[in-house]
Amino acid sequence: MPLPRLLASLFVLAAFSAPAIAQEEAAAPAEPPAAAAPASSVQSAITLTLSGARNAERRVIAYTCENSDGFSVEYINAVPNFLALLPIEGETMIFNAVISASGVRYVAAQYEWWTEGQEATLRDLTQGEDAEPLASCSEFSNIP
């Protein structure tokens, strides 16, 4: 994806559950469902514009994890914003980079995604400092 268009503004699409914002309905399925889906399961898209972003980069990295299923993380690096989009419990959450002693530490709600080199951990900060991570991951590589 060419980056020059991203230098002026950056568009991030993230699927999330938002019944208050959902005003457009998806195309009707071929057969109607047996029961209407609850309002909380309505899927929408949101566009986030980062004005004045410089040196923009967007990349997706796949991770394999020891104590959970593997997943992909989308990184949006658009100075001064550094974001990571992670799938948490079936929803895409936007994590923001914060100060760390080493590596890059991203936070969203009670979650922390901390990367250092090719290693990463996902933690639920409400479980305490000594709690096992939800996921201990490594960047996926198909090179033997």
C-alpha positions as CSV (number, residue, x, y, z in Angstrom):
1,M,0.0,0.0,0.0
2,P,1.6,3.3,-1.0
3,L,2.3,5.5,2.0
4,P,2.2,9.0,0.5
5,R,-1.6,9.2,0.9
6,L,-1.2,8.2,4.6
7,L,1.1,11.1,5.4
8,A,-1.7,13.6,5.4
9,S,-4.2,11.4,7.1
10,L,-4.5,7.8,8.2
11,F,-7.6,5.7,8.1
12,V,-8.0,2.7,10.4
13,L,-11.0,0.4,10.0
14,A,-11.8,-1.7,13.1
15,A,-14.9,-3.9,13.5
16,F,-16.5,-3.5,16.9
17,S,-19.9,-4.0,18.6
18,A,-21.7,-0.6,18.8
19,P,-25.5,-0.6,18.7
20,A,-25.6,3.1,19.4
21,I,-23.5,3.9,16.4
22,A,-24.8,1.2,14.0
23,Q,-27.1,3.0,11.6
24,E,-26.4,1.0,8.4
25,E,-27.7,-2.5,8.2
26,A,-25.8,-5.3,6.4
27,A,-27.2,-6.7,3.2
28,A,-30.1,-9.0,3.9
29,P,-29.2,-12.7,4.1
30,A,-30.7,-15.1,1.5
31,E,-32.9,-16.6,4.3
32,P,-34.2,-14.6,7.3
33,P,-32.8,-15.8,10.6
34,A,-35.0,-17.7,13.0
35,A,-34.7,-15.0,15.6
36,A,-33.4,-11.5,15.4
37,A,-29.9,-11.0,16.7
38,P,-29.6,-8.9,19.9
39,A,-28.7,-5.3,19.4
40,S,-25.3,-5.9,21.2
41,S,-24.2,-8.1,18.3
42,V,-24.6,-5.5,15.6
43,Q,-21.3,-5.0,13.7
44,S,-20.2,-1.6,12.5
45,A,-17.1,-0.1,11.1
46,I,-15.5,3.1,12.4
47,T,-13.0,5.3,10.6
48,L,-10.3,6.9,12.7
49,T,-8.4,9.8,11.1
50,L,-5.0,10.8,12.4
51,S,-4.3,14.3,11.0
52,G,-0.7,15.4,10.5
53,A,0.7,11.9,10.7
54,R,4.3,11.7,9.5
55,N,6.3,8.7,8.5
56,A,3.3,6.4,8.4
57,E,3.7,2.7,8.4
58,R,1.0,-0.1,8.5
59,R,2.0,-3.7,9.0
60,V,0.4,-7.0,10.1
61,I,2.4,-9.6,12.1
62,A,1.2,-13.1,12.8
63,Y,2.0,-14.6,16.2
64,T,2.1,-18.1,17.5
65,C,1.4,-18.5,21.2
66,E,2.3,-21.0,23.8
67,N,-0.8,-20.8,26.0
68,S,-3.4,-19.6,23.4
69,D,-4.3,-19.7,19.8
70,G,-2.1,-17.7,17.5
71,F,-3.4,-14.4,16.0
72,S,-2.4,-11.5,13.9
73,V,-1.8,-8.0,15.1
74,E,-2.0,-4.9,12.9
75,Y,0.4,-2.1,13.8
76,I,-0.2,1.5,12.8
77,N,2.9,3.6,13.2
78,A,2.1,7.2,12.3
79,V,4.3,9.6,14.3
80,P,3.3,10.7,17.0
81,N,0.7,7.8,17.2
82,F,1.7,4.2,17.6
83,L,-1.2,1.7,17.7
84,A,-1.7,-2.0,17.7
85,L,-5.1,-3.6,16.8
86,L,-5.5,-6.9,18.6
87,P,-8.4,-9.4,18.6
88,I,-9.6,-9.8,22.2
89,E,-12.5,-12.1,22.9
90,G,-13.8,-11.8,19.3
91,E,-13.5,-8.0,19.2
92,T,-10.9,-5.8,17.7
93,M,-9.4,-3.5,20.3
94,I,-7.2,-0.5,19.6
95,F,-4.1,-0.4,21.9
96,N,-2.0,2.7,22.3
97,A,1.8,2.7,22.9
98,V,2.9,4.0,26.3
99,I,6.2,4.5,28.0
100,S,8.2,1.3,28.7
101,A,11.7,0.4,30.0
102,S,12.3,-1.8,27.0
103,G,10.4,-2.9,23.9
104,V,7.0,-1.4,23.1
105,R,4.2,-1.6,25.6
106,Y,0.6,-1.1,24.3
107,V,-2.5,-0.7,26.5
108,A,-6.3,-0.8,26.0
109,A,-8.8,-1.1,28.8
110,Q,-7.4,-3.6,31.3
111,Y,-5.1,-5.3,28.7
112,E,-1.4,-4.9,28.1
113,W,0.4,-6.1,24.9
114,W,4.1,-5.9,25.4
115,T,6.5,-6.6,22.5
116,E,10.3,-6.9,22.7
117,G,12.1,-8.1,19.6
118,Q,10.1,-11.0,18.2
119,E,8.5,-11.9,21.5
120,A,5.2,-10.6,23.0
121,T,2.9,-11.1,25.9
122,L,-0.7,-10.3,26.5
123,R,-1.8,-9.6,30.1
124,D,-5.0,-8.7,31.9
125,L,-3.8,-6.1,34.4
126,T,-6.8,-6.7,36.7
127,Q,-5.3,-10.2,37.5
128,G,-2.3,-8.8,39.3
129,E,1.4,-8.4,38.6
130,D,2.3,-12.0,39.3
131,A,-0.5,-13.5,37.2
132,E,0.4,-15.7,34.2
133,P,0.0,-13.9,30.8
134,L,-3.1,-14.6,28.8
135,A,-0.7,-15.3,25.8
136,S,3.0,-15.6,25.4
137,C,3.8,-15.3,21.8
138,S,6.5,-15.2,19.1
139,E,6.4,-13.7,15.6
140,F,5.4,-16.4,13.2
141,S,8.2,-17.3,10.8
142,N,7.9,-20.0,8.1
143,I,11.7,-20.0,7.6
144,P,13.2,-23.2,9.0
